[in-house]
């Protein structure tokens, strides 16, 4: 419910221009409105007027307490996205940036900078900025009170969150350079948590909302390395080996015995992971040079440590791991072997001579996400894709995952989708109404089966597998084009005994059903078959169904009404497949 705000009294006191009077009025106003996040429209103009008066005060020489009260008022007013006009001009943003300690001495947009799609490069209120290059970050105001800096950062964060013009002005003012300058001080323990957090939050907003700022951070300001150092400092890491991270002072302590990360560490780490996700979103889809690859591998080692770390509480841990998984999915595929690099230690999981703790953690996270069943597209797809690609390129990962997800088949009496095993859960979502989710689950299991159709059908049933097989032209069987190591398929005794009685469509043993054609003559059987064909023909002509045929390429194609009519009158008639060039189709 909107809260009626007494803003007129504050305006009257501010218009008198006396610092002590203004301080008293603003403190009273801030106390009343500190928990207000919903605003009425009645006094919107009054709030804008108050914002302008407060900004004018900030350009004067103020005592620290009055300066802080002014910034607190702006923070409260900037929560209202409909009343941001006073704060999105170049002078206003410059004032806030100066008090936040991230303003630059002279600013210019980089010559190759482009606004985000649909943006106008700053829009109304974004004045023309100087063409000189930015050379240094201006120092914070003489009062270096970090509370003042934090309040300024919070106001800027609100403005960027709610207003596109403000985003453009922030980009023109090169605030990302001031932020990068302070982020380089990540090992300085003197900065309070709020300053560090909102430095990261503003960096995330700018890089997420502005394509030009994102490119600038990566190319000009070496963003991946900068943020990697920030993550290193936040987690307090040490490096027993080149690609093996550990918590400082606890190198020999197993991950499960380490205390959880503090709330502040987790908050900062999540913000860093979010920024890294925005600046690396295309890393796996483009060519990276040797220096970049080294950076990404170093980052992958830190992300492995994140996977093995716990936050304060299960919900917070899941959020932390979710952001870690999202970022791992952005890295170039060759970096994923870093997950297997650490040496096998007492208490760690060993498989084929390598440490698979991180892979096991990813599998556990995936199963928890499956069990939760909430927003599967957003939460399950990243970890499923990550495990699929890891299994595709790393033999040890694939064989370990297969031992956990597709162990030797013993239960041949229950359908593949029935049960509480991980295989059952994955097969169930292969028939999900969400195409992306079901395709991803099928792809994961298919890769664990080394893209062998017979093995895939064995574990999932032909009915569940048909969607993927049809899409790949594998309905006739065979193997897809993936390259995998040779190993033997060892069937269990239970499966071998029941194999001849398993219905390939359902994937389970079914009781023998009576033959509906038993006792019929050949003429009667032919009559029933033709009756069925005529029914299909009638339904097809009314467009109720579309009859299909399986082509030699393993893909389904339509049967034309003419072909179906011929089939009605000549059961031996073979419909022609549509003419096309196999070689051209393969090259598409």
Secondary structure as the mmCIF struct_conf table of DSSP 4:
data_model
#
loop_
_struct_conf.conf_type_id
_struct_conf.id
_struct_conf.beg_label_comp_id
_struct_conf.beg_label_asym_id
_struct_conf.beg_label_seq_id
_struct_conf.end_label_comp_id
_struct_conf.end_label_asym_id
_struct_conf.end_label_seq_id
HELX_LH_PP_P HELX_LH_PP_P1 UNK A 2 UNK A 2
STRN STRN1 UNK A 3 UNK A 3
HELX_LH_PP_P HELX_LH_PP_P2 UNK A 4 UNK A 4
HELX_RH_AL_P HELX_RH_AL_P1 UNK A 8 UNK A 15
TURN_TY1_P TURN_TY1_P1 UNK A 16 UNK A 16
HELX_RH_AL_P HELX_RH_AL_P2 UNK A 19 UNK A 33
TURN_TY1_P TURN_TY1_P2 UNK A 34 UNK A 35
STRN STRN2 UNK A 39 UNK A 39
BEND BEND1 UNK A 41 UNK A 41
TURN_TY1_P TURN_TY1_P3 UNK A 42 UNK A 43
HELX_RH_AL_P HELX_RH_AL_P3 UNK A 44 UNK A 58
TURN_TY1_P TURN_TY1_P4 UNK A 59 UNK A 59
BEND BEND2 UNK A 60 UNK A 60
HELX_RH_AL_P HELX_RH_AL_P4 UNK A 64 UNK A 77
TURN_TY1_P TURN_TY1_P5 UNK A 78 UNK A 79
TURN_TY1_P TURN_TY1_P6 UNK A 81 UNK A 82
BEND BEND3 UNK A 83 UNK A 83
HELX_RH_3T_P HELX_RH_3T_P1 UNK A 85 UNK A 87
BEND BEND4 UNK A 88 UNK A 89
HELX_RH_AL_P HELX_RH_AL_P5 UNK A 90 UNK A 100
TURN_TY1_P TURN_TY1_P7 UNK A 101 UNK A 101
STRN STRN3 UNK A 104 UNK A 104
BEND BEND5 UNK A 105 UNK A 106
TURN_TY1_P TURN_TY1_P8 UNK A 111 UNK A 112
HELX_LH_PP_P HELX_LH_PP_P3 UNK A 115 UNK A 116
TURN_TY1_P TURN_TY1_P9 UNK A 117 UNK A 118
TURN_TY1_P TURN_TY1_P10 UNK A 121 UNK A 122
TURN_TY1_P TURN_TY1_P11 UNK A 124 UNK A 125
HELX_LH_PP_P HELX_LH_PP_P4 UNK A 127 UNK A 130
BEND BEND6 UNK A 132 UNK A 132
HELX_LH_PP_P HELX_LH_PP_P5 UNK A 133 UNK A 134
STRN STRN4 UNK A 137 UNK A 137
HELX_LH_PP_P HELX_LH_PP_P6 UNK A 138 UNK A 141
BEND BEND7 UNK A 142 UNK A 142
HELX_RH_AL_P HELX_RH_AL_P6 UNK A 146 UNK A 162
HELX_RH_AL_P HELX_RH_AL_P7 UNK A 164 UNK A 172
TURN_TY1_P TURN_TY1_P12 UNK A 173 UNK A 174
HELX_RH_AL_P HELX_RH_AL_P8 UNK A 175 UNK A 183
TURN_TY1_P TURN_TY1_P13 UNK A 184 UNK A 187
TURN_TY1_P TURN_TY1_P14 UNK A 189 UNK A 190
BEND BEND8 UNK A 191 UNK A 191
HELX_RH_AL_P HELX_RH_AL_P9 UNK A 193 UNK A 209
HELX_RH_AL_P HELX_RH_AL_P10 UNK A 211 UNK A 219
TURN_TY1_P TURN_TY1_P15 UNK A 220 UNK A 220
BEND BEND9 UNK A 221 UNK A 221
HELX_RH_AL_P HELX_RH_AL_P11 UNK A 223 UNK A 235
TURN_TY1_P TURN_TY1_P16 UNK A 236 UNK A 236
STRN STRN5 UNK A 237 UNK A 241
TURN_TY1_P TURN_TY1_P17 UNK A 242 UNK A 243
STRN STRN6 UNK A 244 UNK A 247
TURN_TY1_P TURN_TY1_P18 UNK A 248 UNK A 249
TURN_TY1_P TURN_TY1_P19 UNK A 251 UNK A 252
BEND BEND10 UNK A 253 UNK A 253
HELX_RH_3T_P HELX_RH_3T_P2 UNK A 255 UNK A 257
BEND BEND11 UNK A 258 UNK A 258
HELX_LH_PP_P HELX_LH_PP_P7 UNK A 259 UNK A 262
HELX_RH_AL_P HELX_RH_AL_P12 UNK A 263 UNK A 279
BEND BEND12 UNK A 280 UNK A 280
TURN_TY1_P TURN_TY1_P20 UNK A 281 UNK A 282
HELX_RH_3T_P HELX_RH_3T_P3 UNK A 283 UNK A 285
BEND BEND13 UNK A 286 UNK A 286
HELX_RH_AL_P HELX_RH_AL_P13 UNK A 290 UNK A 307
TURN_TY1_P TURN_TY1_P21 UNK A 308 UNK A 308
BEND BEND14 UNK A 312 UNK A 313
HELX_RH_AL_P HELX_RH_AL_P14 UNK A 314 UNK A 328
TURN_TY1_P TURN_TY1_P22 UNK A 329 UNK A 330
BEND BEND15 UNK A 331 UNK A 331
HELX_RH_3T_P HELX_RH_3T_P4 UNK A 333 UNK A 340
BEND BEND16 UNK A 342 UNK A 342
HELX_LH_PP_P HELX_LH_PP_P8 UNK A 343 UNK A 344
TURN_TY1_P TURN_TY1_P23 UNK A 346 UNK A 347
BEND BEND17 UNK A 348 UNK A 348
STRN STRN7 UNK A 350 UNK A 351
TURN_TY1_P TURN_TY1_P24 UNK A 352 UNK A 353
STRN STRN8 UNK A 354 UNK A 355
HELX_RH_AL_P HELX_RH_AL_P15 UNK A 357 UNK A 372
BEND BEND18 UNK A 374 UNK A 375
HELX_RH_AL_P HELX_RH_AL_P16 UNK A 376 UNK A 393
HELX_RH_AL_P HELX_RH_AL_P17 UNK A 395 UNK A 405
BEND BEND19 UNK A 406 UNK A 406
HELX_LH_PP_P HELX_LH_PP_P9 UNK A 407 UNK A 409
BEND BEND20 UNK A 413 UNK A 414
TURN_TY1_P TURN_TY1_P25 UNK A 416 UNK A 417
BEND BEND21 UNK A 418 UNK A 421
HELX_RH_AL_P HELX_RH_AL_P18 UNK A 422 UNK A 429
TURN_TY1_P TURN_TY1_P26 UNK A 430 UNK A 431
BEND BEND22 UNK A 433 UNK A 433
HELX_RH_AL_P HELX_RH_AL_P19 UNK A 435 UNK A 448
TURN_TY1_P TURN_TY1_P27 UNK A 449 UNK A 451
STRN STRN9 UNK A 452 UNK A 452
HELX_RH_AL_P HELX_RH_AL_P20 UNK A 453 UNK A 460
HELX_RH_AL_P HELX_RH_AL_P21 UNK A 462 UNK A 472
TURN_TY1_P TURN_TY1_P28 UNK A 473 UNK A 473
TURN_TY1_P TURN_TY1_P29 UNK A 475 UNK A 476
STRN STRN10 UNK A 479 UNK A 479
BEND BEND23 UNK A 481 UNK A 481
HELX_RH_AL_P HELX_RH_AL_P22 UNK A 493 UNK A 498
HELX_RH_3T_P HELX_RH_3T_P5 UNK A 499 UNK A 501
STRN STRN11 UNK A 502 UNK A 503
TURN_TY1_P TURN_TY1_P30 UNK A 504 UNK A 507
STRN STRN12 UNK A 508 UNK A 509
HELX_LH_PP_P HELX_LH_PP_P10 UNK A 511 UNK A 514
TURN_TY1_P TURN_TY1_P31 UNK A 516 UNK A 519
HELX_RH_AL_P HELX_RH_AL_P23 UNK A 522 UNK A 541
TURN_TY1_P TURN_TY1_P32 UNK A 542 UNK A 543
BEND BEND24 UNK A 544 UNK A 544
STRN STRN13 UNK A 548 UNK A 550
TURN_TY1_P TURN_TY1_P33 UNK A 552 UNK A 553
BEND BEND25 UNK A 554 UNK A 554
STRN STRN14 UNK A 556 UNK A 558
HELX_LH_PP_P HELX_LH_PP_P11 UNK A 559 UNK A 560
HELX_RH_AL_P HELX_RH_AL_P24 UNK A 561 UNK A 569
TURN_TY1_P TURN_TY1_P34 UNK A 571 UNK A 572
HELX_LH_PP_P HELX_LH_PP_P12 UNK A 575 UNK A 579
HELX_RH_AL_P HELX_RH_AL_P25 UNK A 582 UNK A 587
#
